[in-house]
């Protein structure tokens, strides 16, 4: 899912940045799968090199394959929850 999708699913469609902040601050404490969230272009949005590498590694361990351009194929992997 993208940050925007999560925000819409939570009932606040203009809060993608808040989703990023919540994931950053609460993921470890609440065991939230933060690594499954990418930006709307299918890119890893994390700028920190170590965290970015960790996200990519976790996604690959779950069976996700990145395109040659380093993006996630949203047409293949994007999740649309039943709301």
C-alpha positions in Angstrom: 0.0 0.0 0.0 1.0 3.6 -0.4 1.1 6.1 2.4 -1.9 7.8 0.8 -3.9 4.6 0.7 -3.3 4.0 4.4 -4.4 7.6 5.1 -7.6 7.1 3.1 -8.3 3.7 4.7 -8.0 5.5 8.1 -10.5 8.1 7.1 -8.1 10.9 6.6 -7.2 11.1 2.9 -4.9 14.1 3.1 -2.7 12.7 5.8 -0.1 10.6 4.0 2.7 12.5 5.9 1.1 11.7 9.2 1.0 8.1 8.3 4.8 8.2 7.7 5.3 9.8 11.1 3.2 7.3 12.9 4.9 4.4 11.2 8.3 5.9 12.1 7.4 6.4 15.7 5.1 3.5 16.5 6.2 0.5 14.3 8.6 -1.1 16.7 6.5 -0.7 19.8 3.3 -2.0 18.1 4.9 -4.4 15.7 3.5 -2.6 12.6 4.8 -3.9 9.2 6.1 -0.4 8.2 8.2 -1.9 5.5 5.2 -2.7 3.4 4.3 0.9 2.7 5.8 2.7 -0.3 5.1 6.0 -2.0 2.5 6.4 -4.7 5.1 5.8 -7.4 6.2 2.5 -5.9 9.4 3.9 -4.6 10.9 3.3 -1.2 10.4 6.7 0.4 12.9 6.3 3.3 16.0 8.5 2.8 18.2 6.9 5.5 20.4 4.4 3.8 20.3 1.7 6.5 16.6 1.9 6.9 16.1 1.9 3.2 18.2 -1.2 2.8 16.3 -2.9 5.6 13.0 -2.1 4.0 14.2 -3.5 0.7 15.6 -6.6 2.3 12.3 -7.3 4.3 10.2 -6.9 1.2 12.5 -9.3 -0.8 12.3 -11.8 2.1 8.5 -11.7 1.7 8.9 -12.6 -2.0 8.6 -9.2 -3.5 10.7 -8.6 -6.6 11.8 -5.1 -7.5 11.7 -3.8 -11.1 15.0 -2.9 -12.8 14.4 0.8 -11.9 14.3 -0.1 -8.2 10.5 0.4 -7.9 7.8 -1.9 -6.6 5.3 -2.9 -9.4 2.1 -1.5 -7.9 0.1 -3.1 -10.6 1.4 -6.5 -9.3 1.8 -6.0 -5.6 -0.5 -3.2 -4.4 -3.0 -4.2 -1.8 -6.6 -2.8 -1.8 -8.2 -3.6 1.5 -11.9 -4.2 1.8 -13.3 -1.2 3.6 
